[in-house]
Amino acid sequence: MDDVIEEIQNLFNLAAISESIANDWAGSNYLDFNEVDPPEALTDGTCLDCLQLVQQELQKADLKDGPAFWKRLVEAEVAPVGLVGFLWALIEVALKKDSNLEQVKCGAFASSIYMKLCTVNGASIYKFYQQSIVQKVLDIWRLALRVVLYGVRNVQITEKTQRRNKKSKKVECNDEAPDACLPQQDMLRILNKSTNDLYIFLNTIPLADQPEIAIHTARYISDLAELDHFEKEISYKVVDGLDEFANLKLYCERSLALCHILAHGRHSADCSLIYERIVQPRLLLWSWQNTAYGGAASMPTSLIHFGEVMLRFVEQRIAVADEKELKIIDELIYALIVRCPDRAEYRARVPHTIISLIKIMPQNRHYNFRFTLWDLATRNNSMATVVELSILMIKEFDWNIPDPYTEELANANKNKQQSHENNAIKEELESDEEGVDMDRTRKRKDKKRKQKERDALHNSTLADETHTGTRAVEKAKKAFELPYFPKGKALLYRILIGAIVHSSSTIRARALCLVAELLQNKDHVDFVKDAAFDLIFSYNYAEDIVFDEGARPSANPTAIDRLFPILTMCCRDEKVSQRLFYSIQNFRKQVLHC
């Protein structure tokens, strides 16, 4: 500890920051750097060697006794507020557009020192930890990352005008020439050190109550993977300790290791941060700027490969996830369905990713995704993706296991029904007792006659209890009687059959192809037949036809057989899908009127 204090003291004396300047910076919450002229030592890079020595001593020092460290620092006449201002000023100088290599290095060393001292116990007491400075530290690291990726320190996002009636699209535009004053090798050293500092920082400082810092951190962790995501062998394991983390050779491996830490409850109350900001864009196969590839642009193979790595990362998270995190993954699957771009290449890849993700979820959740698809289909939302997912779920899932939803719903309905039966009888008895009390107050003249009246009233209540109780029970049963609803995978067939009368010709044509594929297998014919039957009776065109509540409508079996030749004929040719739309509408009316 003595060596660290000595080096910090030498560095602080070299800076020569007055107490008034340090207090002015602290009063502005470290946001108004340009309003005060910084000392020359902060801008000419002369403190680079001292910064490097302080960083080296901090790596070797044992600072577990935080209060003693801060006490010794104050005794050495190094005011924490002055040290914070000094390190912040170095970072601000490095972030200027015209900063040179020495100034950027000074800012990087200052960032490393600041992040290390923030993790020392007692830093918050001396107001050393400042959220605004942590954001500036992340800006320094992102500057180094941009130089390595694009060769320039600033990447501007501009609006590219599209054709008429098309939305403008955000694209990257590098207006600057390659920055020769910032060599990539030096920037890679900064990035290598930054990941180690961030690992220590995230294992010490909770970010759950600092959403802005958490979002900036997640964005930086996500961008780190772009450096070498194209490697074939990528580890996504949870590391144990800084030494194991430092031995990871690839930046994408370090990125995934940091994701495991960021998923902890102390950084995000519901684990949604990494799934929304990091996992979702990779599974959707979006670009690194989180935009979908459009037009004639094709997806890079490396991005597809890293999407598979991210899927295995989620599988590892599911193995240790609690119920709260599983619900977030359910929301992730829903977001993947809704946000899947309406483009052939995405529709061919993203649904398979979603199915793979559902497969690694606990088996009792497989049935629930049927209702997710049904909900989207009934609201006509993302139908192209829903159709692709329906056929994949029919083919690739085992539907012979008991439906937990049906059993749970049956038990819930039984309990609700029994509760309503008891409540109905209880209300009737209470109303009768109130009547008894009123009679009791009005008739107090003769105890004997009062007792007789009470007995008579009690006997009449018992006599009518069977009649009134049965009526209440029947009313409760009627309120909770379930209508006909497809069970198991039958719901998925219903979605497919419903898609063949969709308003979009593309969706109708695709649904017809999939139904034709199902009709070639005898195992699917009965399910398709039942689903087509449901489609016919989904709308009641004949007002004079009333079906019993809670019962599936009945019709002549030959009626549904008349639909099959139409279905089969249309399935052989996509061009006649429009004909099927009107055929089924007319056929519906004929069957309901017959």
QUICORGI-V963058 format. One record per backbone hydrogen bond with DSSP energy under -0.5 kcal/mol. CO is the residue of the C=O (numbers start at 1). NH is the residue of the N-H. E is the energy in kcal/mol with one decimal. If there is no record, write none. Layout:
BEGIN
co->(CO & CO)
nh->(NH & NH)
e->(E & E)
END
This chain:
BEGIN
co->(1 & 2 & 3 & 4 & 5 & 6 & 7 & 8 & 9 & 10 & 11 & 12 & 16 & 18 & 19 & 20 & 21 & 22 & 23 & 24 & 25 & 26 & 32 & 33 & 39 & 40 & 40 & 41 & 45 & 47 & 48 & 49 & 50 & 51 & 52 & 53 & 54 & 55 & 56 & 57 & 61 & 64 & 65 & 66 & 67 & 68 & 69 & 70 & 71 & 72 & 73 & 74 & 77 & 79 & 80 & 81 & 82 & 83 & 84 & 85 & 86 & 87 & 88 & 89 & 90 & 91 & 93 & 96 & 100 & 101 & 102 & 103 & 104 & 105 & 106 & 107 & 108 & 109 & 110 & 111 & 112 & 113 & 114 & 115 & 116 & 117 & 120 & 122 & 123 & 123 & 124 & 128 & 130 & 131 & 132 & 133 & 134 & 135 & 136 & 137 & 138 & 139 & 140 & 141 & 142 & 143 & 144 & 145 & 146 & 146 & 146 & 147 & 151 & 154 & 156 & 156 & 158 & 158 & 159 & 160 & 163 & 169 & 171 & 173 & 173 & 178 & 179 & 181 & 183 & 184 & 185 & 186 & 187 & 188 & 189 & 190 & 191 & 192 & 193 & 194 & 195 & 196 & 197 & 198 & 199 & 201 & 201 & 204 & 207 & 210 & 211 & 212 & 213 & 214 & 215 & 216 & 217 & 218 & 219 & 220 & 221 & 222 & 223 & 224 & 225 & 225 & 228 & 232 & 237 & 239 & 241 & 242 & 243 & 245 & 250 & 251 & 252 & 253 & 254 & 255 & 256 & 257 & 258 & 259 & 261 & 264 & 264 & 266 & 266 & 268 & 271 & 272 & 273 & 274 & 274 & 275 & 278 & 279 & 280 & 281 & 282 & 287 & 291 & 294 & 300 & 301 & 302 & 303 & 304 & 305 & 306 & 307 & 308 & 309 & 310 & 311 & 312 & 313 & 314 & 315 & 316 & 317 & 317 & 318 & 322 & 323 & 324 & 325 & 326 & 327 & 328 & 329 & 330 & 331 & 332 & 333 & 334 & 335 & 336 & 337 & 341 & 343 & 344 & 345 & 346 & 346 & 349 & 350 & 351 & 352 & 353 & 354 & 355 & 356 & 358 & 362 & 363 & 363 & 365 & 366 & 367 & 367 & 368 & 368 & 369 & 370 & 371 & 372 & 373 & 374 & 375 & 376 & 377 & 382 & 383 & 384 & 385 & 386 & 387 & 388 & 389 & 390 & 391 & 392 & 393 & 397 & 402 & 403 & 404 & 405 & 406 & 407 & 408 & 409 & 410 & 411 & 412 & 413 & 414 & 415 & 416 & 417 & 418 & 419 & 420 & 421 & 422 & 423 & 424 & 425 & 426 & 427 & 428 & 429 & 430 & 431 & 432 & 433 & 434 & 435 & 436 & 437 & 438 & 439 & 442 & 446 & 447 & 448 & 449 & 450 & 451 & 452 & 453 & 454 & 455 & 456 & 457 & 458 & 459 & 460 & 461 & 462 & 464 & 465 & 466 & 467 & 468 & 469 & 470 & 471 & 472 & 473 & 474 & 475 & 476 & 478 & 487 & 488 & 489 & 489 & 490 & 491 & 492 & 493 & 494 & 495 & 496 & 497 & 498 & 499 & 504 & 505 & 506 & 507 & 508 & 509 & 510 & 511 & 512 & 513 & 514 & 515 & 516 & 517 & 518 & 520 & 521 & 521 & 522 & 524 & 525 & 526 & 527 & 528 & 529 & 530 & 531 & 532 & 533 & 535 & 536 & 539 & 541 & 542 & 544 & 548 & 556 & 556 & 557 & 558 & 559 & 560 & 560 & 561 & 562 & 563 & 564 & 565 & 566 & 567 & 568 & 569 & 570 & 573 & 574 & 576 & 577 & 578 & 579 & 580 & 581 & 582 & 583 & 584 & 585 & 586 & 587 & 588 & 589 & 590)
nh->(5 & 6 & 7 & 8 & 9 & 10 & 11 & 12 & 13 & 14 & 15 & 16 & 18 & 22 & 23 & 24 & 25 & 26 & 27 & 28 & 30 & 29 & 35 & 36 & 42 & 43 & 44 & 47 & 48 & 51 & 52 & 53 & 54 & 55 & 56 & 57 & 58 & 59 & 60 & 61 & 63 & 66 & 69 & 70 & 71 & 72 & 73 & 74 & 75 & 76 & 78 & 77 & 79 & 83 & 84 & 85 & 86 & 87 & 88 & 89 & 90 & 91 & 92 & 93 & 94 & 95 & 96 & 99 & 104 & 105 & 106 & 107 & 108 & 109 & 110 & 111 & 112 & 113 & 114 & 115 & 116 & 117 & 118 & 119 & 119 & 120 & 123 & 126 & 128 & 129 & 127 & 130 & 134 & 135 & 136 & 137 & 138 & 139 & 140 & 141 & 142 & 143 & 144 & 145 & 146 & 147 & 148 & 149 & 150 & 151 & 152 & 151 & 179 & 156 & 158 & 173 & 160 & 171 & 161 & 169 & 166 & 160 & 158 & 156 & 175 & 180 & 182 & 183 & 187 & 188 & 189 & 190 & 191 & 192 & 193 & 194 & 195 & 196 & 197 & 198 & 199 & 200 & 201 & 202 & 203 & 204 & 205 & 206 & 210 & 214 & 215 & 216 & 217 & 218 & 219 & 220 & 221 & 222 & 223 & 224 & 225 & 225 & 226 & 227 & 228 & 229 & 231 & 234 & 239 & 241 & 245 & 246 & 247 & 248 & 254 & 255 & 256 & 257 & 258 & 259 & 260 & 261 & 262 & 263 & 264 & 267 & 268 & 207 & 208 & 271 & 275 & 276 & 277 & 278 & 279 & 280 & 282 & 283 & 284 & 286 & 285 & 290 & 287 & 297 & 304 & 305 & 306 & 307 & 308 & 309 & 310 & 311 & 312 & 313 & 314 & 315 & 316 & 317 & 318 & 319 & 320 & 320 & 321 & 321 & 326 & 327 & 328 & 329 & 330 & 331 & 332 & 333 & 334 & 335 & 336 & 337 & 338 & 339 & 340 & 340 & 343 & 347 & 348 & 349 & 349 & 350 & 353 & 354 & 355 & 356 & 357 & 358 & 359 & 360 & 361 & 365 & 366 & 367 & 369 & 369 & 370 & 371 & 371 & 372 & 373 & 374 & 375 & 376 & 377 & 378 & 379 & 381 & 380 & 386 & 387 & 388 & 389 & 390 & 391 & 392 & 393 & 394 & 395 & 396 & 397 & 399 & 404 & 407 & 408 & 409 & 410 & 411 & 412 & 413 & 414 & 415 & 416 & 417 & 418 & 419 & 420 & 421 & 422 & 423 & 424 & 425 & 426 & 427 & 428 & 429 & 430 & 431 & 432 & 433 & 434 & 435 & 436 & 437 & 438 & 439 & 440 & 441 & 442 & 443 & 444 & 450 & 451 & 452 & 453 & 454 & 455 & 456 & 457 & 458 & 459 & 460 & 461 & 462 & 463 & 464 & 465 & 466 & 468 & 469 & 470 & 471 & 472 & 473 & 474 & 475 & 476 & 477 & 478 & 479 & 480 & 481 & 490 & 491 & 492 & 493 & 494 & 495 & 496 & 497 & 498 & 499 & 500 & 500 & 501 & 502 & 508 & 509 & 510 & 511 & 512 & 513 & 514 & 515 & 516 & 517 & 518 & 519 & 520 & 520 & 521 & 522 & 524 & 525 & 526 & 528 & 529 & 530 & 531 & 532 & 533 & 534 & 535 & 536 & 537 & 538 & 539 & 541 & 543 & 545 & 546 & 551 & 559 & 560 & 561 & 562 & 563 & 563 & 564 & 565 & 566 & 567 & 568 & 569 & 570 & 571 & 572 & 572 & 573 & 576 & 577 & 580 & 581 & 582 & 583 & 584 & 585 & 586 & 587 & 588 & 589 & 590 & 591 & 592 & 593 & 594)
e->(-2.4 & -2.3 & -2.3 & -2.5 & -2.3 & -2.2 & -2.3 & -2.6 & -2.3 & -1.7 & -1.5 & -1.5 & -0.5 & -2.1 & -2.2 & -2.2 & -2.4 & -2.2 & -2.5 & -1.3 & -2.5 & -1.6 & -0.5 & -1.3 & -1.5 & -1.2 & -1.5 & -0.6 & -1.2 & -2.3 & -2.0 & -2.0 & -2.3 & -2.3 & -2.2 & -2.3 & -2.2 & -1.7 & -1.3 & -2.0 & -0.7 & -1.7 & -1.6 & -2.3 & -2.0 & -2.4 & -2.1 & -2.0 & -2.1 & -1.4 & -1.9 & -1.8 & -0.7 & -2.3 & -2.5 & -2.0 & -2.1 & -2.3 & -2.5 & -2.3 & -1.8 & -1.8 & -2.4 & -2.3 & -1.8 & -1.4 & -1.1 & -1.5 & -2.2 & -2.6 & -2.4 & -2.4 & -2.2 & -2.8 & -2.7 & -2.1 & -2.2 & -2.6 & -2.6 & -2.6 & -1.9 & -2.5 & -1.9 & -0.7 & -0.8 & -1.1 & -1.6 & -1.2 & -2.9 & -0.5 & -1.2 & -0.5 & -1.8 & -2.0 & -1.4 & -2.2 & -2.1 & -1.7 & -2.0 & -2.0 & -2.3 & -2.0 & -1.9 & -2.0 & -2.4 & -2.0 & -1.8 & -2.4 & -3.1 & -0.8 & -0.7 & -1.2 & -3.3 & -0.5 & -0.6 & -2.3 & -0.6 & -2.3 & -0.6 & -2.0 & -1.7 & -2.9 & -2.2 & -1.0 & -1.0 & -1.0 & -0.8 & -0.5 & -1.7 & -2.5 & -1.6 & -1.7 & -2.3 & -2.5 & -2.2 & -2.2 & -1.9 & -1.1 & -2.3 & -2.6 & -2.0 & -1.9 & -2.5 & -2.8 & -1.3 & -1.3 & -3.3 & -0.5 & -1.7 & -2.3 & -2.4 & -2.3 & -2.5 & -2.4 & -2.2 & -2.0 & -2.5 & -2.3 & -2.2 & -1.6 & -0.8 & -0.7 & -1.3 & -1.5 & -0.5 & -0.6 & -1.4 & -0.7 & -0.5 & -0.6 & -1.7 & -2.9 & -1.1 & -1.5 & -1.6 & -2.4 & -2.1 & -2.1 & -2.4 & -1.6 & -1.6 & -1.2 & -2.7 & -1.5 & -1.7 & -1.7 & -1.4 & -0.6 & -2.1 & -0.8 & -0.8 & -2.3 & -2.5 & -1.8 & -2.9 & -2.1 & -0.9 & -2.2 & -2.0 & -2.4 & -0.7 & -1.9 & -3.0 & -1.8 & -1.6 & -2.3 & -2.3 & -1.7 & -1.4 & -1.7 & -2.5 & -1.7 & -1.8 & -1.9 & -2.2 & -1.9 & -1.9 & -1.8 & -2.5 & -1.4 & -0.6 & -1.0 & -0.6 & -0.7 & -2.2 & -1.8 & -1.4 & -2.0 & -2.0 & -2.0 & -2.0 & -2.3 & -2.0 & -2.4 & -2.3 & -1.9 & -2.3 & -2.6 & -0.7 & -0.5 & -2.1 & -2.8 & -1.5 & -0.9 & -0.6 & -2.6 & -1.7 & -2.5 & -2.5 & -2.3 & -2.0 & -2.5 & -2.3 & -1.3 & -1.1 & -2.0 & -1.5 & -0.5 & -0.9 & -0.8 & -1.3 & -0.7 & -0.6 & -1.1 & -2.2 & -2.6 & -2.5 & -2.0 & -2.6 & -2.6 & -1.3 & -3.0 & -1.2 & -2.2 & -2.6 & -1.5 & -2.4 & -2.2 & -1.7 & -1.6 & -2.6 & -2.0 & -1.7 & -2.5 & -1.2 & -0.8 & -0.9 & -1.9 & -2.5 & -3.0 & -2.5 & -2.3 & -2.5 & -2.8 & -2.3 & -2.5 & -2.6 & -2.8 & -2.4 & -2.4 & -2.5 & -2.2 & -2.4 & -2.5 & -2.5 & -2.1 & -2.6 & -2.5 & -1.7 & -2.4 & -2.6 & -2.2 & -1.9 & -2.4 & -2.2 & -1.7 & -2.0 & -2.5 & -2.2 & -2.2 & -2.3 & -1.9 & -1.6 & -1.7 & -0.6 & -2.3 & -2.3 & -2.0 & -2.4 & -2.2 & -2.4 & -2.6 & -2.6 & -2.6 & -2.6 & -2.2 & -2.0 & -2.2 & -2.3 & -2.1 & -1.0 & -0.6 & -2.8 & -2.7 & -1.8 & -1.8 & -1.9 & -2.4 & -2.5 & -1.9 & -2.2 & -2.6 & -2.2 & -1.7 & -1.3 & -0.8 & -1.9 & -0.9 & -0.9 & -1.5 & -1.9 & -1.6 & -1.9 & -2.8 & -2.2 & -1.4 & -0.8 & -0.8 & -1.2 & -1.6 & -2.2 & -2.5 & -2.2 & -2.6 & -2.2 & -1.9 & -2.0 & -2.5 & -2.6 & -1.8 & -1.8 & -2.3 & -0.6 & -0.6 & -1.8 & -0.5 & -1.6 & -0.7 & -0.6 & -2.5 & -2.5 & -2.5 & -2.3 & -2.4 & -2.1 & -2.2 & -1.9 & -2.0 & -1.7 & -1.0 & -0.5 & -1.1 & -0.8 & -1.4 & -0.6 & -1.6 & -2.1 & -0.7 & -1.3 & -1.3 & -0.6 & -1.0 & -0.8 & -0.8 & -0.6 & -2.4 & -3.2 & -2.4 & -2.3 & -2.0 & -0.9 & -0.7 & -1.1 & -1.0 & -1.6 & -1.4 & -1.4 & -1.3 & -2.2 & -2.7 & -1.5 & -2.5 & -2.7 & -2.4 & -1.6 & -2.2 & -2.4 & -2.2 & -1.8 & -1.4)
END
